[in-house]
Amino acid sequence: MVDVGEIQGATMTQLEENSPPVSLLSKYLDGEYHQLKEELRQFIGNNKLFNMQYSNLNMQEQRYLAHERAKAILRYPASKNQLDEQAKGSMDYMKKSLVLGEIFAFIDPSTNVKLGVMVFLFGGAIINLGSPTQVEKWLGPLKDLQYTGMFAMTERGHGSNVRCIETEATYDFYKQEFIINTPTRSAHKMFIGNGLHGEYAIVFAQLILNKKSKGPHAFIVPIRNENGLYPGVTVVDLGLKEGMNGVDNCLLSFDHVRIPREYLLNKYADVLSDGSYVTDIVSNSARFNIMLAALIGTRLAVAYHSTACISVGLTIAIRYAHRRVQFGPNDGQEMPIISYQTHQIRLMPLLAKYLSLYFTGRYAASLIDDHQNSGGSIATNREIQALVSGIKAYASWACIHTMQTCRECTGGQGFMAENRIAGLKGDVDVFVTYEGDNTVLLQQVAKELLVQYRKEFTQGKFSGMLSFLTKTISTSLQTSSLVPQIHGITTNAFIANALKFREAKLLQTLAARLMNKVQKDGMDSFSAWNECLHHLNTLAISHIERVCYEQFFIAVKKCPYPGPRSMLSKCCKLYGLHCVYNDRGWYLEESLINAKVAKSIRTEVLKLCKEVSEFSLEIVNSLRIPDNCIHAPIAGINHDNTSWLFMPKVDGNNNLRMKSKL
């Protein structure tokens, strides 16, 4: 095993004389946590342990490096104290936790996932599902890294359908113990992170009392100590994966492993010493839903992680596009590839979408903090749960699309591991099924929209998720017209109303379709739902796009600095118009726009892409990603150990340009 001191990565320097200064845009994007983010950036940037390393590391060494990085982060005071903040229910603990995750995600996805599983996912489960006594017992040693944890929910046979997991926890009345058992191969816990290191696992299992199941519950199960695995515990290394090979994912199974009765996390239900089951939530289904909903912060963390990876990919691709020159109006002068319309139309809408997700993620975190600060429980707020599920799906899909586009926009250089994009592509692919399959999550969004629509339809007064159903939109639904001439296509009024109209129309027609299939066609509800899945998911995406645009527009209005506000405003318009343009076929079907308007929207999107490209470098530099996390030579980071690198040359205007060898 290579010593961690030897795995420090290449010596690197920023090719510009100085790192980008803290701009007004930087301060606005960082928001209230600007100072904390700056401290975290310095902690990462000044620590050689976080320098990238892409050569001569086998899988075991990648895991070792990720483990050491995670422990270093968890010893950092801001990280160490965050579990206490969550346990105390501090006013802004969700926003602050996600800020930490966002900055640490710059390092590499393996490190961020590893530290999340080791402490925050395991500890978060104890905080959210355990009693105060359990929190007091387990949290202190975890915070001090006296042990690390795992989170074991997914099984071979059941991923999304957690309700039907097969692992059992049978109560032994005489010994006051639960017997954790894996009855079948399909019940093996799968993709368990930190599987080769964790001393304890949160294991979800069917709680069996008197041969009857009370549904899935969470248990603390000892896995190993300094002498090895406990009897009855089997851990199987899953080996090499498409990406994220710094995370030691394993299979986990149990052969009648006994644990104390007190190891059942008992915030919502408990088994007393006499074997009686006590809970304030009578319905097994409702109790199960509340238990899962309590873990919603992890799902939002995946969205933040996806967004952070998008920012790294775009920073590399956009910096390269401003430096790399190719072709030109004559043989003597080549142009930077950012000047080409085809490059602009690929990258600039993704930059705009990134910003929309950035502000929407912050909005969702604030909703969670505000709701809990007012005495509410996130476990019973289905509206916030649905929003977070939708954001996670939208962000992770945007992430894998962005990585592929950045790879293509950097040519053969993007294929080189040293330039980071290739590795990120493999690492982030799992996000679309990690912490919930995206396609399934979208159904949760659509279901909640339908529930509220049916509940409030008879009143004709909509609130919450449906507050966008204003009189104007209702009239548009009846007349199928929202004349663009009334509002220019670049105005917020046109973009916002178009997005609202699409969501409202999809919701209205979905409700009607489901009703007809059940009442007129005699279908059972499951079959009717199955026949409308495409409609359901289209509705869910339209909802998230509308929310993202609205939150982006609000963020633009709140920006106090004229220069940054102007840049963000153009990005916001680009995001909204690009959404409308992507669905122009649907808008034409609904007669909301005509062919002439569709062409005008295309023209405006291309124009905005060009305008945004002119200050795109300023935006990505304002993100202030540490140089050792950007790492890519094509983004202007010099290395001392790679002979093949293209080195930017400075032209007469002191601008960095990448000279073509073709």
C-alpha positions as CSV (number, residue, x, y, z in Angstrom):
1,M,0.0,0.0,0.0
2,V,1.3,3.4,-0.9
3,D,1.7,5.7,2.0
4,V,-0.7,8.7,2.0
5,G,2.2,11.0,2.2
6,E,3.3,9.8,-1.2
7,I,-0.1,10.3,-2.8
8,Q,-0.1,14.0,-3.0
9,G,-0.6,14.6,-6.7
10,A,1.3,16.8,-9.0
11,T,2.9,20.1,-8.1
12,M,0.8,22.7,-9.8
13,T,0.5,26.4,-10.3
14,Q,-2.1,28.6,-11.7
15,L,-0.8,29.8,-15.1
16,E,-2.2,33.3,-14.5
17,E,-0.1,35.3,-12.1
18,N,-2.8,35.4,-9.5
19,S,-5.9,33.4,-8.7
20,P,-9.2,35.1,-9.6
21,P,-10.0,37.8,-7.1
22,V,-13.1,37.8,-5.0
23,S,-15.5,39.6,-7.3
24,L,-19.0,41.1,-6.5
25,L,-20.5,38.2,-8.4
26,S,-18.5,35.7,-6.2
27,K,-19.9,37.4,-3.0
28,Y,-23.4,37.3,-4.3
29,L,-23.2,33.7,-5.4
30,D,-21.8,32.6,-2.1
31,G,-24.5,34.5,-0.3
32,E,-24.6,34.5,3.5
33,Y,-21.9,31.8,3.7
34,H,-19.2,33.6,1.7
35,Q,-16.8,33.7,4.6
36,L,-17.3,30.0,5.4
37,K,-16.9,29.1,1.8
38,E,-13.6,31.1,1.5
39,E,-12.3,29.3,4.6
40,L,-13.2,25.9,3.1
41,R,-11.6,26.8,-0.3
42,Q,-8.3,27.8,1.5
43,F,-8.4,24.6,3.6
44,I,-8.6,22.5,0.4
45,G,-6.3,24.6,-1.8
46,N,-3.5,24.7,0.8
47,N,-3.6,20.9,1.6
48,K,-1.5,18.7,-0.7
49,L,-3.7,15.7,0.3
50,F,-6.4,17.2,-1.9
51,N,-4.2,17.6,-5.0
52,M,-5.6,15.4,-7.8
53,Q,-3.8,12.1,-8.7
54,Y,-4.6,10.3,-11.8
55,S,-1.6,8.1,-12.6
56,N,-0.3,4.9,-11.0
57,L,-3.1,4.5,-8.5
58,N,-4.8,1.1,-8.4
59,M,-8.3,0.6,-7.0
60,Q,-7.0,-0.1,-3.4
61,E,-4.9,3.1,-3.5
62,Q,-7.8,5.1,-4.8
63,R,-9.9,3.8,-1.8
64,Y,-7.1,4.5,0.6
65,L,-6.7,8.1,-0.7
66,A,-10.5,8.8,-0.5
67,H,-10.6,7.4,3.0
68,E,-7.7,9.5,4.2
69,R,-9.2,12.6,2.6
70,A,-12.6,12.0,4.1
71,K,-11.0,11.6,7.6
72,A,-9.1,14.8,7.1
73,I,-12.3,16.7,6.2
74,L,-14.2,15.1,9.1
75,R,-11.5,16.4,11.5
76,Y,-11.9,19.9,10.2
77,P,-13.7,22.0,12.8
78,A,-16.6,23.1,10.6
79,S,-17.3,19.5,9.6
80,K,-16.9,18.1,13.1
81,N,-19.3,20.6,14.6
82,Q,-22.0,20.1,11.9
83,L,-23.4,16.9,13.4
84,D,-23.9,18.8,16.7
85,E,-25.7,21.6,14.8
86,Q,-28.0,19.0,13.2
87,A,-28.7,17.3,16.5
88,K,-29.5,20.6,18.2
89,G,-31.7,21.6,15.3
90,S,-29.8,24.8,14.7
91,M,-31.7,27.3,12.6
92,D,-29.7,27.0,9.4
93,Y,-28.1,23.5,9.8
94,M,-29.4,22.2,6.4
95,K,-28.1,25.2,4.4
96,K,-24.8,25.0,6.2
97,S,-24.5,21.3,5.8
98,L,-25.1,21.6,2.1
99,V,-22.6,24.4,1.8
100,L,-19.9,22.0,3.2
101,G,-21.0,19.3,0.8
102,E,-20.9,21.6,-2.1
103,I,-17.3,22.8,-1.5
104,F,-16.0,19.4,-0.6
105,A,-17.6,18.0,-3.8
106,F,-15.0,19.9,-5.8
107,I,-12.3,17.5,-4.5
108,D,-13.7,14.4,-6.1
109,P,-17.0,12.5,-5.9
110,S,-15.5,9.5,-4.1
111,T,-14.2,11.6,-1.2
112,N,-17.6,13.4,-0.9
113,V,-19.6,10.2,-1.0
114,K,-17.2,8.5,1.4
115,L,-17.4,11.2,4.1
116,G,-21.1,11.4,3.6
117,V,-21.6,7.7,4.3
118,M,-19.0,7.4,7.0
119,V,-20.5,10.0,9.3
120,F,-23.3,12.2,7.9
121,L,-25.6,9.6,6.5
122,F,-25.1,7.2,9.4
123,G,-25.2,10.0,11.9
124,G,-28.1,11.7,10.2
125,A,-30.1,8.4,10.4
126,I,-29.5,8.3,14.2
127,I,-30.5,11.9,14.6
128,N,-33.6,11.6,12.5
129,L,-34.8,8.2,13.5
130,G,-33.3,7.7,16.9
131,S,-34.3,8.8,20.4
132,P,-32.5,11.5,22.3
133,T,-30.8,8.8,24.4
134,Q,-29.5,7.1,21.3
135,V,-28.3,10.3,19.8
136,E,-26.4,11.1,22.9
137,K,-24.8,7.7,23.0
138,W,-23.8,7.3,19.4
139,L,-23.1,10.8,18.1
140,G,-20.1,11.8,20.3
141,P,-17.8,8.8,19.4
142,L,-18.9,9.1,15.7
143,K,-18.0,12.8,15.6
144,D,-14.5,12.0,17.1
145,L,-14.1,9.2,14.5
146,Q,-13.9,6.5,17.2
147,Y,-15.8,4.5,14.6
148,T,-17.3,5.1,11.2
149,G,-20.6,3.9,9.8
150,M,-22.5,2.5,6.8
151,F,-26.0,2.8,5.5
152,A,-27.6,-0.5,4.4
153,M,-31.0,-0.1,2.8
154,T,-30.7,-1.2,-0.8
155,E,-30.9,-5.0,-1.5
156,R,-30.1,-7.1,-4.5
157,G,-33.8,-7.6,-5.1
158,H,-35.2,-4.3,-4.0
159,G,-33.8,-0.8,-4.7
160,S,-36.6,1.7,-5.1
161,N,-39.2,-0.5,-3.5
162,V,-37.8,-0.4,0.0
163,R,-41.2,-1.4,1.5
164,C,-40.6,-4.9,0.2
165,I,-37.0,-5.5,1.5
166,E,-36.4,-9.0,2.7
167,T,-33.8,-8.6,5.5
168,E,-35.5,-9.6,8.8
169,A,-35.1,-8.4,12.4
170,T,-37.0,-10.9,14.5
171,Y,-37.4,-10.1,18.2
172,D,-36.3,-12.7,20.8
173,F,-38.5,-12.0,23.8
174,Y,-36.4,-14.3,26.1
175,K,-33.0,-12.7,25.4
176,Q,-34.3,-9.2,24.7
177,E,-32.5,-9.2,21.4
178,F,-33.2,-8.8,17.7
179,I,-32.0,-11.4,15.3
180,I,-30.8,-9.8,12.0
181,N,-31.0,-12.3,9.2
182,T,-30.6,-12.4,5.4
183,P,-33.0,-15.1,4.3
184,T,-32.3,-15.1,0.6
185,R,-29.6,-14.0,-1.9
186,S,-32.0,-11.3,-3.1
187,A,-32.0,-9.9,0.5
188,H,-28.2,-9.2,0.5
189,K,-27.6,-5.5,1.1
190,M,-25.9,-4.1,-2.0
191,F,-23.7,-1.1,-2.9
192,I,-22.9,-0.5,0.8
193,G,-20.4,2.3,0.9
194,N,-17.5,2.2,3.5
195,G,-18.1,-1.5,3.5
196,L,-14.5,-2.4,4.1
197,H,-13.9,0.0,6.9
198,G,-17.2,0.8,8.8
199,E,-17.6,-0.6,12.3
200,Y,-21.4,-0.2,12.4
201,A,-24.2,-0.1,9.9
202,I,-27.7,1.3,9.9
203,V,-29.6,-1.7,8.6
204,F,-33.2,-1.5,7.3
205,A,-35.1,-4.7,7.9
206,Q,-38.6,-6.0,8.4
207,L,-39.4,-5.9,12.1
208,I,-40.9,-9.3,13.0
209,L,-43.0,-9.7,16.1
210,N,-44.9,-12.9,16.8
211,K,-44.2,-14.0,13.2
212,K,-45.8,-10.8,11.8
213,S,-44.0,-7.9,10.1
214,K,-44.4,-4.3,11.3
215,G,-42.7,-3.1,8.2
216,P,-39.2,-1.8,7.6
217,H,-37.4,-0.3,10.6
218,A,-33.8,0.9,11.1
219,F,-31.3,-0.9,13.3
220,I,-27.8,-0.3,14.4
221,V,-25.8,-3.5,13.7
222,P,-22.1,-4.0,14.7
223,I,-20.1,-5.1,11.7
224,R,-16.5,-5.4,12.8
225,N,-13.9,-4.4,15.5
226,E,-10.1,-4.4,15.5
227,N,-10.1,-8.2,15.3
228,G,-12.2,-8.4,12.2
229,L,-15.9,-9.1,11.3
230,Y,-18.3,-10.2,13.9
231,P,-19.6,-13.8,13.7
232,G,-22.5,-14.1,11.2
233,V,-21.5,-11.0,9.2
234,T,-20.4,-11.4,5.6
235,V,-18.9,-8.6,3.5
236,V,-18.1,-9.1,-0.2
237,D,-16.1,-6.5,-2.1
238,L,-18.0,-5.4,-5.3
239,G,-14.7,-4.5,-6.9
240,L,-14.2,-2.2,-9.9
241,K,-17.0,0.0,-11.1
242,E,-17.7,2.5,-13.9
243,G,-16.5,5.3,-11.6
244,M,-16.2,6.4,-8.0
245,N,-13.7,3.7,-7.3
246,G,-12.5,5.5,-4.2
247,V,-15.6,4.2,-2.5
248,D,-15.5,0.7,-1.2
249,N,-18.9,-0.6,-2.1
250,C,-19.8,-4.0,-0.8
251,L,-22.4,-6.7,-0.4
252,L,-23.5,-7.1,3.2
253,S,-25.4,-10.1,4.6
254,F,-26.3,-11.5,8.0
255,D,-26.6,-15.0,9.4
256,H,-28.8,-14.7,12.5
257,V,-26.7,-11.8,14.0
258,R,-28.0,-10.8,17.4
259,I,-28.1,-7.2,18.6
260,P,-29.5,-5.6,21.8
261,R,-33.1,-4.5,21.8
262,E,-31.9,-0.9,22.3
263,Y,-30.3,-0.9,18.9
264,L,-33.6,-0.4,17.2
265,L,-33.8,3.3,16.3
266,N,-37.0,4.2,18.1
267,K,-38.0,7.7,17.5
268,Y,-41.2,6.7,15.8
269,A,-41.7,3.2,17.1
270,D,-40.3,0.9,19.8
271,V,-40.4,-2.6,21.1
272,L,-40.6,-2.8,24.9
273,S,-38.9,-5.5,27.0
274,D,-42.1,-7.5,27.1
275,G,-42.3,-7.6,23.3
276,S,-45.1,-5.1,22.9
277,Y,-44.9,-2.7,20.0
278,V,-45.5,1.0,20.8
279,T,-45.9,3.8,18.3
280,D,-47.9,7.0,17.9
281,I,-48.3,6.3,14.2
282,V,-50.8,3.4,13.9
283,S,-50.5,2.9,10.1
284,N,-47.5,0.8,9.1
285,S,-47.5,2.6,5.7
286,A,-47.7,6.1,7.2
287,R,-44.9,5.3,9.7
288,F,-42.7,3.8,6.9
289,N,-43.2,6.9,4.8
290,I,-42.3,9.2,7.7
291,M,-39.1,7.2,8.4
292,L,-38.0,7.5,4.8
293,A,-38.9,11.2,4.5
294,A,-36.8,12.0,7.5
295,L,-33.8,11.2,5.3
296,I,-34.7,13.8,2.7
297,G,-31.5,15.9,3.4
298,T,-29.4,13.2,1.8
299,R,-31.4,13.4,-1.4
300,L,-30.9,17.2,-1.6
301,A,-27.2,16.6,-0.9
302,V,-27.0,14.5,-4.1
303,A,-28.5,17.5,-6.0
304,Y,-25.9,19.8,-4.5
305,H,-23.2,17.3,-5.3
306,S,-24.4,17.1,-8.9
307,T,-24.5,20.9,-9.2
308,A,-20.9,21.2,-7.8
309,C,-19.6,18.7,-10.3
310,I,-21.4,20.6,-13.1
311,S,-19.5,23.7,-12.0
312,V,-16.1,21.9,-12.2
313,G,-16.9,20.5,-15.7
314,L,-18.1,23.8,-17.0
315,T,-15.1,25.7,-15.5
316,I,-12.7,23.4,-17.4
317,A,-14.6,23.5,-20.7
318,I,-15.2,27.2,-20.7
319,R,-11.7,28.1,-19.7
320,Y,-10.4,25.9,-22.5
321,A,-12.9,27.4,-25.0
322,H,-11.5,30.9,-24.3
323,R,-7.9,29.7,-24.8
324,R,-8.1,27.1,-27.6
325,V,-7.9,28.7,-31.1
326,Q,-8.9,26.9,-34.3
327,F,-9.5,28.2,-37.8
328,G,-10.4,31.8,-38.6
329,P,-11.4,34.3,-41.3
330,N,-7.9,34.0,-42.8
331,D,-4.8,31.9,-42.5
332,G,-3.0,34.3,-40.3
333,Q,-5.4,34.6,-37.3
334,E,-7.2,31.7,-35.6
335,M,-10.2,32.3,-33.4
336,P,-10.9,31.0,-29.9
337,I,-13.5,28.2,-30.2
338,I,-15.8,30.0,-27.8
339,S,-16.4,32.4,-30.8
340,Y,-18.2,29.7,-32.7
341,Q,-22.0,29.5,-32.5
342,T,-22.0,25.7,-32.2
343,H,-19.8,25.9,-29.2
344,Q,-21.9,28.6,-27.6
345,I,-25.2,26.8,-28.1
346,R,-23.8,23.7,-26.5
347,L,-22.2,25.2,-23.4
348,M,-24.1,28.4,-22.6
349,P,-27.5,26.9,-21.9
350,L,-25.8,24.4,-19.5
351,L,-24.1,27.3,-17.7
352,A,-27.6,29.0,-17.4
353,K,-29.1,25.7,-16.1
354,Y,-26.3,25.4,-13.6
355,L,-27.1,28.8,-12.2
356,S,-30.8,28.0,-12.0
357,L,-30.1,24.8,-10.1
358,Y,-27.7,26.6,-7.8
359,F,-30.3,29.1,-6.7
360,T,-33.1,26.5,-6.6
361,G,-31.1,24.2,-4.4
362,R,-30.5,27.1,-2.0
363,Y,-34.2,27.8,-2.0
364,A,-35.0,24.2,-1.1
365,A,-32.5,24.2,1.8
366,S,-34.1,27.3,3.1
367,L,-37.6,25.8,2.9
368,I,-36.4,22.8,5.0
369,D,-34.7,25.0,7.6
370,D,-37.6,27.5,7.8
371,H,-40.2,24.7,8.1
372,Q,-38.3,23.0,10.9
373,N,-37.6,26.3,12.7
374,S,-41.3,27.0,12.7
375,G,-41.9,23.7,14.6
376,G,-42.9,21.6,11.6
377,S,-41.6,18.2,10.7
378,I,-40.0,17.6,7.3
379,A,-41.1,14.0,7.6
380,T,-44.7,15.0,7.2
381,N,-44.3,17.7,4.6
382,R,-45.0,16.0,1.3
383,E,-44.7,19.2,-0.7
384,I,-41.1,19.7,0.3
385,Q,-40.3,16.0,-0.1
386,A,-41.6,16.1,-3.7
387,L,-39.7,19.3,-4.5
388,V,-36.5,17.8,-3.3
389,S,-37.0,14.5,-5.2
390,G,-37.6,16.5,-8.4
391,I,-34.6,18.7,-7.9
392,K,-32.4,15.6,-7.3
393,A,-33.6,14.0,-10.5
394,Y,-33.3,17.2,-12.6
395,A,-29.8,18.1,-11.2
396,S,-28.3,14.6,-11.6
397,W,-29.6,14.3,-15.2
398,A,-28.2,17.8,-16.0
399,C,-24.9,16.7,-14.5
400,I,-24.3,13.6,-16.7
401,H,-25.5,15.6,-19.8
402,T,-23.1,18.4,-18.9
403,M,-20.2,16.1,-18.5
404,Q,-20.7,14.5,-21.9
405,T,-21.0,17.9,-23.5
406,C,-17.9,19.2,-21.8
407,R,-16.0,16.2,-22.9
408,E,-17.1,16.8,-26.5
409,C,-16.3,20.5,-26.3
410,T,-12.8,19.9,-25.2
411,G,-11.9,17.5,-28.0
412,G,-9.3,14.8,-27.5
413,Q,-7.9,16.8,-24.5
414,G,-11.2,16.1,-22.7
415,F,-10.5,12.4,-23.1
416,M,-7.3,12.7,-21.0
417,A,-7.6,11.7,-17.4
418,E,-5.4,14.6,-16.2
419,N,-8.1,17.0,-17.5
420,R,-10.6,15.6,-15.0
421,I,-13.7,15.5,-17.3
422,A,-13.3,11.9,-18.3
423,G,-13.1,10.8,-14.6
424,L,-16.0,13.0,-13.6
425,K,-18.1,11.4,-16.3
426,G,-17.7,8.0,-14.8
427,D,-18.1,9.2,-11.3
428,V,-21.3,11.1,-11.6
429,D,-23.2,8.5,-13.7
430,V,-24.4,6.8,-10.5
431,F,-26.2,9.9,-9.3
432,V,-29.2,9.2,-11.5
433,T,-30.0,6.0,-9.5
434,Y,-28.2,6.8,-6.2
435,E,-30.6,7.9,-3.4
436,G,-33.6,7.1,-5.6
437,D,-34.0,6.2,-9.3
438,N,-34.7,9.5,-11.1
439,T,-37.6,8.1,-13.1
440,V,-39.3,6.8,-9.9
441,L,-38.7,10.1,-8.0
442,L,-40.5,12.1,-10.7
443,Q,-43.6,10.0,-10.0
444,Q,-43.5,11.3,-6.4
445,V,-43.5,14.8,-7.8
446,A,-46.4,14.2,-10.1
447,K,-48.4,12.3,-7.5
448,E,-48.1,15.2,-5.0
449,L,-49.2,17.7,-7.7
450,L,-52.3,15.5,-8.4
451,V,-53.1,15.1,-4.7
452,Q,-53.1,18.9,-4.3
453,Y,-55.0,19.5,-7.5
454,R,-57.8,17.2,-6.6
455,K,-58.0,18.5,-3.1
456,E,-58.1,22.2,-4.1
457,F,-59.9,21.9,-7.5
458,T,-63.4,22.3,-6.1
459,Q,-62.4,25.4,-4.1
460,G,-60.9,27.1,-7.2
461,K,-58.3,28.5,-4.9
462,F,-54.8,27.1,-5.2
463,S,-51.9,27.4,-2.9
464,G,-48.5,25.8,-2.2
465,M,-47.2,23.9,-5.2
466,L,-50.2,25.0,-7.2
467,S,-50.1,28.7,-6.4
468,F,-49.1,29.4,-10.0
469,L,-52.6,28.5,-11.2
470,T,-53.6,32.1,-11.4
471,K,-56.6,33.6,-13.1
472,T,-54.5,34.4,-16.2
473,I,-53.3,30.8,-16.5
474,S,-56.8,29.4,-15.9
475,T,-58.1,31.6,-18.8
476,S,-55.2,30.4,-21.0
477,L,-56.2,26.8,-20.3
478,Q,-59.7,27.5,-21.4
479,T,-58.8,29.5,-24.6
480,S,-55.5,27.7,-25.4
481,S,-53.9,31.0,-26.1
482,L,-51.2,33.0,-24.5
483,V,-50.4,35.5,-27.2
484,P,-46.7,36.3,-27.2
485,Q,-47.4,39.6,-28.9
486,I,-48.8,40.9,-25.6
487,H,-45.5,40.3,-23.9
488,G,-42.2,40.2,-25.9
489,I,-40.6,36.7,-25.9
490,T,-37.7,37.9,-23.9
491,T,-39.8,39.3,-21.1
492,N,-40.3,37.5,-17.8
493,A,-44.0,37.7,-18.3
494,F,-43.9,35.6,-21.5
495,I,-41.4,33.0,-20.2
496,A,-43.0,32.6,-16.8
497,N,-46.5,32.3,-18.3
498,A,-45.4,29.8,-20.9
499,L,-43.8,27.6,-18.3
500,K,-46.8,27.9,-16.0
501,F,-49.2,27.2,-18.9
502,R,-47.3,24.0,-19.8
503,E,-47.3,22.7,-16.2
504,A,-51.0,23.6,-15.7
505,K,-52.1,22.0,-19.0
506,L,-50.2,18.8,-18.3
507,L,-51.6,18.6,-14.8
508,Q,-55.2,19.2,-16.0
509,T,-55.0,16.7,-18.8
510,L,-53.3,14.1,-16.6
511,A,-56.0,14.3,-14.0
512,A,-58.7,13.9,-16.7
513,R,-56.9,11.0,-18.3
514,L,-56.5,9.1,-15.1
515,M,-60.2,9.7,-14.2
516,N,-61.4,8.5,-17.6
517,K,-59.3,5.3,-17.5
518,V,-60.7,4.4,-14.1
519,Q,-64.3,5.6,-14.3
520,K,-65.0,5.1,-18.0
521,D,-62.6,2.3,-19.1
522,G,-62.9,0.3,-15.8
523,M,-59.2,0.1,-15.2
524,D,-57.8,-0.4,-11.8
525,S,-55.8,2.5,-10.5
526,F,-52.4,0.8,-10.8
527,S,-53.0,0.0,-14.5
528,A,-54.3,3.5,-15.2
529,W,-51.2,5.0,-13.5
530,N,-48.9,2.7,-15.5
531,E,-50.5,3.8,-18.8
532,C,-49.8,7.5,-17.9
533,L,-46.2,7.2,-16.7
534,H,-44.8,9.2,-19.6
535,H,-47.3,12.0,-18.9
536,L,-46.6,11.9,-15.2
537,N,-42.8,12.3,-15.7
538,T,-43.3,15.0,-18.3
539,L,-45.4,16.9,-15.8
540,A,-42.8,16.5,-13.0
541,I,-40.0,17.9,-15.2
542,S,-42.2,20.8,-16.3
543,H,-42.9,21.6,-12.6
544,I,-39.2,21.6,-11.7
545,E,-38.3,23.7,-14.7
546,R,-40.9,26.3,-13.7
547,V,-39.6,26.4,-10.1
548,C,-36.0,26.7,-11.3
549,Y,-36.9,29.6,-13.5
550,E,-38.9,31.4,-10.8
551,Q,-36.1,31.0,-8.3
552,F,-33.5,32.2,-10.8
553,F,-35.6,35.2,-11.6
554,I,-36.0,36.0,-7.9
555,A,-32.3,35.7,-7.4
556,V,-31.7,38.1,-10.2
557,K,-34.0,40.7,-8.7
558,K,-32.3,40.4,-5.3
559,C,-28.8,41.0,-6.7
560,P,-27.7,44.4,-5.4
561,Y,-24.8,44.8,-7.9
562,P,-25.7,46.2,-11.3
563,G,-22.9,44.4,-13.3
564,P,-23.5,40.9,-11.8
565,R,-27.3,41.5,-12.0
566,S,-27.0,42.2,-15.7
567,M,-25.1,39.0,-16.4
568,L,-27.4,36.9,-14.3
569,S,-30.4,38.4,-16.0
570,K,-29.2,37.3,-19.4
571,C,-28.5,33.8,-18.1
572,C,-31.9,33.6,-16.6
573,K,-33.6,34.6,-19.8
574,L,-31.5,32.1,-21.7
575,Y,-32.5,29.3,-19.2
576,G,-36.2,30.1,-19.5
577,L,-36.3,30.6,-23.3
578,H,-34.2,27.4,-23.8
579,C,-36.8,25.5,-21.8
580,V,-39.5,26.8,-24.0
581,Y,-37.6,26.2,-27.2
582,N,-36.8,22.6,-26.2
583,D,-40.6,22.0,-25.9
584,R,-41.6,24.1,-28.9
585,G,-43.3,21.1,-30.5
586,W,-45.7,20.8,-27.5
587,Y,-46.3,24.6,-27.5
588,L,-47.1,24.5,-31.2
589,E,-49.5,21.5,-30.6
590,E,-51.3,23.5,-28.0
591,S,-51.4,26.6,-30.3
592,L,-49.7,28.6,-27.6
593,I,-47.1,29.8,-30.1
594,N,-47.0,29.7,-33.9
595,A,-44.2,28.9,-36.3
596,K,-43.1,32.5,-36.5
597,V,-42.8,32.8,-32.8
598,A,-40.9,29.5,-32.5
599,K,-38.4,30.9,-35.0
600,S,-38.1,34.1,-33.1
601,I,-37.4,32.2,-29.9
602,R,-34.6,30.2,-31.6
603,T,-33.1,33.5,-32.9
604,E,-33.2,34.9,-29.4
605,V,-31.7,31.8,-27.8
606,L,-28.7,32.0,-30.2
607,K,-28.3,35.7,-29.5
608,L,-28.3,35.1,-25.8
609,C,-25.8,32.3,-26.1
610,K,-23.4,34.7,-27.8
611,E,-23.9,37.4,-25.2
612,V,-23.5,35.0,-22.3
613,S,-20.3,33.5,-23.8
614,E,-18.7,36.9,-23.7
615,F,-18.8,36.9,-19.9
616,S,-18.9,33.2,-19.3
617,L,-15.2,33.2,-18.2
618,E,-16.0,35.7,-15.5
619,I,-18.9,33.6,-14.2
620,V,-16.9,30.4,-13.9
621,N,-13.9,32.2,-12.3
622,S,-16.3,33.8,-9.8
623,L,-17.1,30.3,-8.5
624,R,-13.6,30.2,-7.1
625,I,-13.0,26.5,-7.3
626,P,-9.6,25.8,-5.8
627,D,-6.9,25.3,-8.4
628,N,-6.0,21.8,-7.1
629,C,-9.6,20.8,-7.6
630,I,-9.8,22.1,-11.2
631,H,-6.5,20.4,-11.8
632,A,-6.9,20.4,-15.6
633,P,-4.0,21.7,-17.6
634,I,-6.4,22.8,-20.4
635,A,-8.1,25.0,-17.8
636,G,-4.8,26.8,-17.1
637,I,-3.3,24.7,-14.3
638,N,0.4,23.9,-14.9
639,H,1.8,20.5,-14.0
640,D,5.4,19.4,-13.5
641,N,5.0,15.7,-14.4
642,T,3.2,15.4,-17.7
643,S,5.2,15.7,-20.9
644,W,2.3,15.8,-23.3
645,L,0.6,18.9,-22.0
646,F,-0.3,21.8,-24.2
647,M,0.9,25.0,-22.6
648,P,-1.0,28.2,-23.1
649,K,1.0,31.0,-24.7
650,V,0.3,34.6,-24.0
651,D,-0.5,36.7,-27.0
652,G,0.2,40.4,-27.5
653,N,-2.8,41.4,-25.5
654,N,-1.7,39.3,-22.6
655,N,-4.5,36.9,-23.2
656,L,-4.0,33.2,-22.8
657,R,-4.7,31.2,-26.0
658,M,-4.2,27.5,-26.7
659,K,-2.2,27.2,-29.9
660,S,-3.3,24.6,-32.4
661,K,-1.0,21.9,-33.5
662,L,-3.1,21.0,-36.5
